[in-house]
Amino acid sequence: MRFLFNSEKSGLSSPQPYPVSARVPELHDAELAAVYYGQRMGGDFYDFLRVSPNRVLFGLLDVAGQFNENGLITSSAQQTFRTLGTQLLAAEEVNEADAMIELYHQLNRTILNAAGKVRSCPGFAGCYNESLGIICYFNAGHIPGLLRDGGGVAELPATGLPLGLFSHATCDAYMTTLQPGASLLLVSRGIVESKCGGEELGLESVKELFQRSRAEGAKELCLAVLDHVQQFMCTPPTHNDVTALSLTRHSASAPTRN
């Protein structure tokens, strides 16, 4: 089974621009990782970067269409994500919810302009504040984020419409606590829509795996999810992009990983 994660590339070449490889920032008390299977087919795109001494921005987008059609859109979205995200969230005293809402608006405009037309792009983006252990996020019509802590697994549903649909679309930004030992899991549409014999994997199956998983790190959790997809399909998942992204906070007793 061929997994690519973090800074690896798909190996495809094209004259179109494509996003640069995302390198995982080092976190003080947590881990970030993203894993996808094989070569890119659709519009899954993830990125993460440190925007201040105590904040890390991360996101997972799913641009409608095929990989070879989306280079300009995804590279433009990444530039906005990185440049504006840093500008909005770098200051120590900043309203993170307002900043994330503004990031949503600018990403929406970027995608509309780059596509030259309507191009649906569900997305989930979050800002992890390491000092407070809080994630401020928006979910733009994406598969619900899953948050696992001592109380079980909770869904983080959509807070607004997908990006790339309407020039004046609005979105809310919410906050949630990432307790020591808790994990956030984001999965792409290609994972929940994986099929075997006409049966769809679905989000509930991912939630059940997440709940019972003993994976200790973010990368291990992502790999467990993709392995679950292959076991369900009984074949390598080459039907669509299948991507998992996780943010895992160390438990109070766990040593920080290098």
N, C-alpha and C positions, 0 to 999 in steps of 0.2 A: 504494500500500500504506500503510495507516494504522498507524503504530507509536506507542505511548505509552511514555514512559520516565521513570524517577526520580519527580519530584513531580507528574506529570500525572494527571488523574482521567479516569475512563471517561465522565463526562457523564451517567450515569444518576442519577435522583433517586428517593427512596423515604423514607417516614416511619421506616424502620428505621435504627438506627445503623450506620455503616460505618467502617472504619479511616480514620484521617486520612492524608493524603498523606505519603509518606516523602520526606524531604529528605536528600540524600547528604552525609554528613560529609566534611569536607576531611581527606585523609590526608597524612601526611608523605612517604611514599615509594611510594604505591600509589594505585589508583583503584578505586572501586566503582560499579557501574551495574546497573540492571535495566530490561528492555524487555519489553513484551507487545504483542500485536496487537489492535487494534480495541477493542471493548467487552467488559467482563467478562461471561462466561457461567456459569462454574463458581466454584470456591472458591479459586483461586490467590490468594495474598496474600504480599507480601514487605515487609520492613522493615529498616532499618539505623539505628544511632545510636551516637554516641560515649558510652561509659560511664566512661571515665577518660582522663587525658592521653595514655596510650599504648595504649588498647584501644578497638576498634570492634566492636560486636555486629551481626550480620546474620542474616537467616533467610528461608527460602522455605517456605511451608506450602500444602497443597492440601486444603481442607476438602471432604469429599464433599457432593454436592448442588449445586443451582443457586444462582447469585449472589443472587437475590432471597430465598433462604431462609437465607443465611449471614451476614447483616449483624451480628446480635447476637453470633454465635460469633466471627467474625473481629475485630470491634472489641474484644470481651472478651479475646481472645488477644493482641491488640496491646497492650492496657493492661498485661497481665501481663508480656509480653515487655519492654516499655519500663521499667516501674516496677521489677519484680523484677530484671531484667537489670542495671539500674544499681545497685541495692542490693547485688547479689551480686558484681559485678565492679569496683566503684569503688575499693576499697582497693588500695594498691600491692602489699602482701603478701597475696595470695589464691591459693588452690588453684583454678586455672581449671577443671580437670576436675570437681572437686566442685561448683563453681558451675554449670557447664553441666548436670550431672546433676540438680541441684536445680531448675534452670530447666525441664528436661524434665518433672519431676514436677509442678510447679506449672502448666505449660501444659496438661498432661494433665487435671488437675483442673478447670482453667478451662473447657476445651472440653466436658468431660462435664457440668459444671454449667450452662453456657450452652445446650447442646443439650437438656438434660433427658433425654437418652438416649444410647445409643451412636452416635457419629458419627466415622467413620474420618477421620483427618487425618495423612497422611504429612507429614513435615517434615524440613528440614535447617537447623540453626542452627550458627553458628560465631562464635568470638571471635578476632579478629585482633590479636595483640600486636605493635605496630609496633617496639618496642624489640628484640624477639627474632626477628621475622620468622616467627612460629609461629602456626598456626591450631589452636585447640582446638575440637572440634566434636562434635555428635551427629547421627546420621542415623536418624530415626525412621521406618523403612520407606519412605523416599523413594527416587526414582530415584538411583542412585549419583552422588555428586559426581565431577567429573573434574578431575584435577590435571595440568597440563602443565608440565614443566620440561625440562632438558637430556637427561633419560633417556627422554622420551616422554610418553605419557598414561597415568596410573594411575587406577583407580577407587577411590572412597571408599564402600564398601558400607554397608548398614544396620548400625547398632550397637544397634538395639532395635526394638520394635514401633511401629506408627503410634500417634500420639496419639489420644485419644478412644475407645479400645476397652475398656480395663480400668482400674479405679480403682487397682490396685496394680501396674501395668506398670513394668518396669525398663528401663534403658537405660545403655549405657556411653558415655563421652566419650573420644575419642582425640585425639592431637596429630599434626600434620604440619607440615613446614617449607615455607614459601613462599619459595623462593630468589629472588634478584634475577633479573628477567626471566620468572619463572614466573607462571602464571595458574590460578585456580580457576574452574570453570564449573558452574553448577547449571541444570538444565532441568526443566520441568514434565512431567507425564505426557502432557499434550496434545501436546507436541512429539514424544516418542518413539512415540506411538500415532497420529501422522498417517498417513493412508493414501492410496494412489493405486492404483486398479484392484485392490483387495484386498490389496496389499502394504503392510506397515507400515514406516515409516521406521526405527525401532529405534535403540537406543543406539549400536550399532557405527557407524552412519552419522554420528551426531553426533561420535563420537570421531575418526573419519577427518577430518571437516571441521575439528575442533579442532586436530588434529595438523598439518594443512597450512595452516591459516589464517595470514595475515600481518598480521592486525589488530593494531595497536599498543596500543590502549586498551581498557578494559573495555566501554565503550558500543559501540565498533566491533565487538567480538567478539560481543556480544549481537545486534546488528543482522545480523551475518553468519549467525548461527544461524537467526534468524527468516526471513531471505531464503532460506536453504537449505530450510527447510520449505515455503515457497511454491513454490520451483522444483520440489521433489519432488512436491507435490500438483497443480501446474499450475493452481492456483486459490488465492485468499486463504484462509488457515486460519481459518475461522469455525466449525469443528466443535466446538471446545472452547477453553478458555483455553490459550494458548501463551505461556509466560513463560521468559525466560532471565535469569540473574543472574551477574555475574562480578566477581571480585576479582583485579586484576592488579597485580603488584609491578613497579616500574620496574627496568630493568636498571641495573647499577652505573654505566654511562656515560650513561644517559639523564637529561635534565634533568627536574626536578619540574614537573608541569603546574600551571597556575593554575586 
